[in-house]
Amino acid sequence: MPELTTTELKSLITRIEKLEAEAEIRRLQGRYMFLCDTPNPEFGVKDDAERIDLIMELYTDDAIWEGVGDYYDNQFGRLNGGGDSAAFREVLGTETRSGTAVERALSDFRADPRSR
């Protein structure tokens, strides 16, 4: 096998980091949707309050949650910052949610030229 140049090695490292980041986003999205769409989704989760606690652990302080699309448009509003846990808990507790915020994060990641 031929030796890699420094440039080739850096390119491979960048590609691996991108794949790992995309995989982590998919895992986060899957967990979010599983927790949102499944009543008492995990063994030991006693009620919706505990399920919502698990969902809240997925949010960062700069998270944005926004209802988007025909069904959600203007129904839930927009919440900025996972730190606003009371507002997030209210929205999450009203009905099953989709992974819109995570999907947007993945879309933004793919659209960012620095992620290539």
N, C-alpha and C positions, 0 to 999 in steps of 0.2 A: 504494500500500500504506500503510495507516495506521501511524503510529508506535507503538512498543510502550511501555508504561509500565514503570517500574522493576520493579514487581512481576511483570509479565508476562515481562520479560527474565530476572529471577532464576529464575522458574519454568521457563523454557525451558532455562536453564543447568543447573538441577538435573536436569531430565529427560534432557538430553544426557549429563551426568556419570553418571547411573544406567545409561543404555544403554551407555556406554563401559565401565563397570565390569562389567556383565553380559557384554558381548562378550569382555572380557579373561578372565573366569572361564571362559567357554565355550572360549576358545583354550587356556587352561591345562589344562582338563579333557581336551580333545581331544589335546593333546600328551602328557599323562600316560597316557591310555589307549592311544594309538598306541605309546608307548615300552614300556608294560607288555605289551601284547597281541601285539606283533609281534617275532619274533626278529630281531635285527640290523636294525632298522627303517630306518636311514639309511645312505646311502653313506658308507663310511669307518669305521663303527662295527664294530670288530673282534670283540668278544665281549660276553658278558653283563656282565662287570665294567664295561666302558665304557658299556654301555647303562644300567646301574644308576647310574653316575656322572651321566649325563644326567638320570635320574629324580630323583636327590638334589638337583640344582640347582633343582628345582621346589618343594622344601619350604622353609618358613620355620622359624625356631627355635621358634616356638610351634605348629607343625603337630601335628595329632593323626591318627594312622593307626589305624583300628579295623576289624576284620572284623565286618560286620553282615549279618544275613539268615540264612536256613536253611543255606546252604552254608558261609558263613564264620563263623557264630556259634560262639564259643568255640574256633575253630580257630587263630586267629592272635593273639588277645589285643589289647592296646591299647598303642600307643607314643606317648609325648608328647615333642614337640620334635624337629624335624629335626636338631638338633645331636647327637642320639644316633644318629650315622650307622652305627655298628657294628650296632645292633639293627635299624635300618631296612634296612640292606643285607642282613641275614640274612633278614628277612621277604620283601623284594623278590626275593631270589635263589632262594627255594624253589619258586615257581610263578607262573604268570600271575596278575595282580591286576586288580581292577576299579577304577573311579574313585570309590569310596565316599566318601572324605574330601573330594574336590572337590565331589561331588554334595551332601554335607552343607553345605559352605561356601556353595554356591549357594542351597540351601534356607534356610540361616540368613540370608543376605543378603536374600532375598525376604521372610522373615518379620519382619525388622527394620523397624519403622515408620519409622525414620530414613532408610531406603533409598528411600522413596516420594517 
